[in-house]
Amino acid sequence: MAKRFFSIKISATIVRQICITVRPGASFEVPHSDGYQVYSALLALIKSINMETSNKIHDSQINTISIGGLTGKFLKTSKQGLKRLSQDELYKIRIGVTHPLEEEIFQSMIYPILLKKRNITLDNGVLHVEHIEDRTVSYHELFERVAGCKSSAVQIDFRTPTCIQFKNSKVTEMFPQRIAVFNSIVSKWNQVCPDGHRMDVDRDELGRYLIERPNSRSYDTHSVLVSTVFDKARGHARPIFKQGFTGRCAYNFTSDAPQSFRNAVIALAFFSEFSGVGSSVSRGCGQVHVDVEEKGHEC
């Protein structure tokens, strides 16, 4: 009997993503890994409207909301670890919500930006909101999209540092290894999915039926600021860094990979655009873009 990796049921449950297009008020510098600064700015924006929701985000135990850093064309700067925003360019910020209990957080982020027309203030400058686009997908729609896709590979572009910690350790993956990447996505999926949609994919199958083919030219490693904590011994705040990788990697299916496994992996890949991959996704880490193609046809 073939193993069932997921069951398909019609569900109203959705995952959603908002894409905010912004323009700098003037040219200014931001860190190469600007996700934490964007996260802090959005949190301050919510705090100005709703203190209770702001505290809920900060103390959230669910922590599935995904907030990307700025994407776009940056100017070069002589200062190490920094990049410069151009006043003539547009930049995008992606926010993903996969847990129904965090819908309130999502709405609280959008309200001050969309209705109050608030700007997003970073450490060294202001971002003016030009456009907001909302994207929602139901789990059923994800499965329908996968059902018509017969692909031999999944391409993932890890656009911001992806920090995947090995279970029960402080060791971080520094390579887009297939088991680490998809086991992280499986965990995120099963944490938030509705009844009847749980993924039954284990580490052995990920290792047996997938082959990672990273693009060496795009591959890089990073150490990124994800938080600050108050150091009682020193009497001041100190930064918390995590290590991770960026770059493009293709995940090819082996010739004997079951179709149900292929369907599961492709559904997980599409889901990762909303959930992010690895830890600290609310601080800008683990933002990805996915392409699934077969003979020039995109699924």
Protein Blocks (a to p, Z undefined) as FASTA:
>chain_A
ZZdfbdcdddfbdcdddddddddfbdcdddfblmlmmmmmmmmmmmmmmmmlmmmmmmom
klmaccdddeddddddfbehiacddfkbccddddddfbfklmmmmmmmmmmmmmnopacd
dfkbccddfbdcdddddfklmmmmmmmpccfbdcdddfbccddddehiabdcfbfcfklm
mmmmmmmmmmmmcehiaccddfklmmmmpccdddfklgccddddfbdcddfknopacddd
ddddeddddddddfklcfklmmmmmmmmmmmmmnogaehklnopaiacddddeehiaZZ
